[in-house]
Amino acid sequence: MSGLGKLRVAVIGAGAAGLCAARHLLSRPDAFAPPVVYELSKNIGGTWVYEERVGHYDNGLPIHSSMYRDLRTNIPKEVMSFPDFPFAKRLPSFVHHTEVRKYLEQYCDHFRLWDYIQFGTSVASVSPVDVKDGWKGLAWNVSTNDGLDLSKSTTEQFDAVMVCNGHFYDPYIPAIPGLNKFKGTLMHSHDYRSAEPLAGKSVVVLGAGLSGLDIAMELSNVDSKVILSHGQRPLSCPLPPGVTQAPPVISVLDDGTLEFRDGQTAKPEVFMFCTGYNFTFPFLHEEVGIQVQEHLVWPLYKFLIPPAYPSLFIVGICRAICPFPHFHIQSQFVLSVLDGSFRLPSREEMEKDIELDIAARRARGIATRHILKLDSEQWAYNDHLAHLGGFQPLPRYWSNLYESNKVFRARDMLNYKGYNYTVLKDMDWKVHDLHGQQ
Ligand code: FAD
């Protein structure tokens, strides 16, 4: 704790989550010393910093962003934004990724965050230490490196740590028997930048999540022949020309042919994995006991707090959510825990809560790997945290507009980004279909 009795909080990562954490910490100078935000790259924005290269940066660190050149957002700006900082009025609802990066830079300007970010500083280890006068008798040693230069290592002590290192950078590739026999180009969407290099090629895209669908559409525009292979029910909305569907690939035969679950086969030139990412927290000391099993990060009370170390917060690991507002809610909840406005239950009670929550989800048929996918439950989760922490919940129209966009997207994936939304004074909203006019 600093001499003034204010809590010192380290934030790992200056993506949207880390910036949001810093914005809220700075808004409470009564309780918190200015935060230290560690960012390994030279930029804020994380995912939204488009990088033409694939592989590694010059300093040897792996490229973080999975952004592709022509990406436009899949959530309308009216609900994608942080609730206390709207996107510019002049922009359409679905913006190009460069606008999101600018938006995050404006967020830093507006909330004066720049001075608190240490760029080019990679967090190498975070370990708990017992201290007499710390928050709940606990503090954290945070060691950082100057890029990859291990000789320039520094350690600072903090009362709490908010981990905001993102989870769309370490490609997950499912184990498919015989994969090493595939003779064409294997790639993950993390390394996809634009469609042109794949023009006219035959491609099997594995996974029909948002990236899989988006990339299939981009490939269709350059006359690639795409088989969208996935385990969901067949999509019923119109697909772009040249895109067909197939069940998941279950094996690769000796001659490199892909075999689908229904027995059909294909021998594409490219096999692209749109299969998501692994969670990794390489800097967390193993004593903290955070485990990642089948895409579930646990044990975390409210998907955020390890019960044994309640001054560590893993922000933004939930999936199928509206990220920026989610970070806004989680950050305020963290502050309410640290400033005591919400009194955390005992360690045993938190562990029981986690156990019951996971058991209840499993009983509803949710597989372990989908437990962090909150989807429509995110709104109850957000409201619950706001209620516990005693702060403003999201405006009422938020969930409704977001959920409607999901319906429009499922019905008409080819055109939904042509819609524009207007939020009305009474917090209702309306949609205009501008397709063909843009
Ligand atoms: P990130 O943006 O990944 O930021 C993490 C930061 O932590 C990075 O800057 C990284 O350099 C830094 N870092 C990591 N490790 C360390 C370390 N050890 N030391 C120091 N710094 C570290 N969301 C939407 O709302 N709308 C969309 O349309 C949308 N489209 C998307 C499209 C793609 C292709 C992807 C991949 C994601 C998309 N998302 C979208 C989700 C997006 O990831 C979130 O909106 C959000 O940007 C995640 O922010 P974050 O801060 O959690 O992580």
Residues whose N, C-alpha, C, O or C-beta is under 5 A from the ligand:
A	BS01	FAD	I12 G13 A14 G15 A16 A17 G18 Y38 E39 L40 S41 N43 G45 G46 T47 W48 H64 S66 M67 R72 T73 N74 I75 M80 T121 S122 V123 C164 N165 G166 H167 F168 G316 P323 F324
